[in-house]
Amino acid sequence: MLRAAAQMLGRCCRIEAEPIFRALHRREQAGSTAVGEGLAIPHARIPGIDAPLTLYLRTRTALHFGAPDGKPVSAFFIIVVPAGGAPETQLGLLREVAERFSQPAFRARLAAASTVAAVAAVFAHCSEPQEEPIEALQGIR
């Protein structure tokens, strides 16, 4: 799975896939990036890119990936950031992904998305600014 992700990212940013794979693999060797509920967030700093890149993949068959809840993983949100970039960038992306995937409604919408376009629409919807519900505003004066 990491090799396939590295190849896709390499094609996207026109760099060799092998350094991406090695960086992701080294990170997994340090400790699994599986967070539970069938999700892993492989991430690495790599040379040759100017901006962070993300890739969401779902596998047909769930993989044992060392998740803390013992569940196999079928959803992978891969994050690669420039090797020389600020560490806060990577940490911010990790935090945002963890927060988003901690929402059961988001995970359900993503799981129900059966095409690339539908998955993209779920991510696009979650990045749009949301208005606060009226109930939340009524207590503020």
C-alpha positions as CSV (number, residue, x, y, z in Angstrom):
1,M,0.0,0.0,0.0
2,L,2.8,2.5,0.9
3,R,4.6,1.7,-2.4
4,A,1.4,2.4,-4.4
5,A,0.8,5.6,-2.5
6,A,4.4,6.7,-3.2
7,Q,4.0,6.0,-6.9
8,M,0.8,8.1,-7.0
9,L,2.4,10.9,-5.1
10,G,5.6,10.7,-7.3
11,R,3.6,11.0,-10.5
12,C,1.6,13.9,-9.0
13,C,4.7,15.9,-8.1
14,R,7.0,14.6,-10.8
15,I,9.6,13.1,-8.5
16,E,10.9,9.6,-8.0
17,A,8.6,7.4,-5.9
18,E,11.3,5.5,-4.1
19,P,12.4,8.3,-1.8
20,I,8.7,8.9,-0.9
21,F,8.3,5.2,-0.2
22,R,11.4,5.0,1.9
23,A,10.4,8.0,4.0
24,L,6.9,6.6,4.6
25,H,8.3,3.1,5.3
26,R,10.8,4.5,7.8
27,R,8.1,6.3,9.6
28,E,6.0,3.1,9.9
29,Q,9.1,1.3,11.2
30,A,9.3,3.9,14.0
31,G,5.7,3.2,15.0
32,S,2.5,2.5,13.3
33,T,0.5,5.5,12.1
34,A,-2.7,3.6,12.5
35,V,-5.0,5.6,14.8
36,G,-8.0,3.2,15.1
37,E,-11.4,2.8,13.6
38,G,-9.8,1.5,10.4
39,L,-7.7,4.6,9.7
40,A,-4.0,5.2,9.4
41,I,-2.3,8.5,8.7
42,P,1.1,7.7,7.2
43,H,3.2,10.9,7.0
44,A,6.7,11.9,6.2
45,R,9.0,14.7,5.3
46,I,10.5,14.4,1.8
47,P,12.9,16.3,-0.4
48,G,11.8,17.6,-3.8
49,I,8.4,19.0,-3.1
50,D,7.5,22.7,-2.4
51,A,4.2,22.2,-0.6
52,P,2.4,19.6,1.4
53,L,0.6,16.8,-0.5
54,T,-2.1,14.6,0.7
55,L,-3.6,11.4,-0.7
56,Y,-6.7,9.5,0.5
57,L,-6.8,5.8,-0.3
58,R,-9.1,2.9,0.6
59,T,-8.1,-0.7,0.2
60,R,-10.5,-3.4,-0.9
61,T,-9.2,-5.6,1.9
62,A,-8.4,-4.2,5.3
63,L,-4.8,-4.6,6.3
64,H,-3.3,-5.3,9.7
65,F,-1.4,-2.1,10.4
66,G,-0.8,-2.2,14.2
67,A,-3.8,-0.1,15.2
68,P,-4.2,0.6,18.9
69,D,-7.8,-0.8,18.8
70,G,-6.6,-3.9,17.0
71,K,-8.9,-3.3,14.0
72,P,-7.5,-3.7,10.5
73,V,-7.1,-0.6,8.4
74,S,-8.7,0.1,5.1
75,A,-8.6,3.9,5.0
76,F,-5.3,5.7,4.6
77,F,-4.8,9.4,4.6
78,I,-1.2,10.0,3.5
79,I,0.6,13.3,4.2
80,V,3.9,14.3,2.8
81,V,5.5,17.7,3.5
82,P,8.7,19.3,2.2
83,A,11.8,18.1,4.1
84,G,12.9,21.7,4.9
85,G,9.4,22.9,5.8
86,A,8.3,24.1,9.2
87,P,7.4,21.2,11.6
88,E,4.2,23.1,12.5
89,T,2.8,22.5,9.0
90,Q,3.0,18.7,9.3
91,L,1.6,18.8,12.9
92,G,-1.2,21.1,11.8
93,L,-2.2,18.7,9.0
94,L,-2.1,15.7,11.3
95,R,-4.3,17.5,13.9
96,E,-6.8,18.6,11.2
97,V,-7.0,15.0,9.8
98,A,-7.4,13.5,13.2
99,E,-10.1,15.9,14.2
100,R,-12.0,15.4,10.9
101,F,-11.8,11.6,11.1
102,S,-12.9,11.6,14.8
103,Q,-16.3,12.7,13.6
104,P,-18.6,9.7,13.0
105,A,-20.8,11.5,10.5
106,F,-17.7,12.5,8.4
107,R,-16.5,8.9,8.5
108,A,-19.9,7.6,7.5
109,R,-20.2,10.0,4.6
110,L,-16.7,9.0,3.4
111,A,-17.5,5.3,3.7
112,A,-20.7,5.8,1.7
113,A,-18.9,7.6,-1.1
114,S,-18.4,5.0,-3.9
115,T,-16.7,7.1,-6.6
116,V,-13.6,9.4,-6.7
117,A,-15.9,12.3,-7.3
118,A,-18.1,11.4,-4.3
119,V,-15.0,11.2,-2.1
120,A,-13.8,14.5,-3.4
121,A,-17.2,16.0,-2.6
122,V,-17.0,14.8,1.0
123,F,-13.6,16.4,1.5
124,A,-14.7,19.6,-0.3
125,H,-17.8,19.9,1.9
126,C,-15.8,19.5,5.1
127,S,-13.4,22.3,4.0
128,E,-16.2,24.8,3.4
129,P,-16.8,27.2,6.3
130,Q,-19.8,26.1,8.3
131,E,-22.2,28.4,9.9
132,E,-22.7,27.9,13.6
133,P,-26.1,26.5,14.4
134,I,-28.7,29.0,15.7
135,E,-29.0,27.1,19.0
136,A,-25.3,27.7,19.7
137,L,-25.7,31.4,19.1
138,Q,-28.8,31.9,21.2
139,G,-26.9,31.6,24.5
140,I,-24.4,34.3,23.4
141,R,-25.4,37.9,24.0
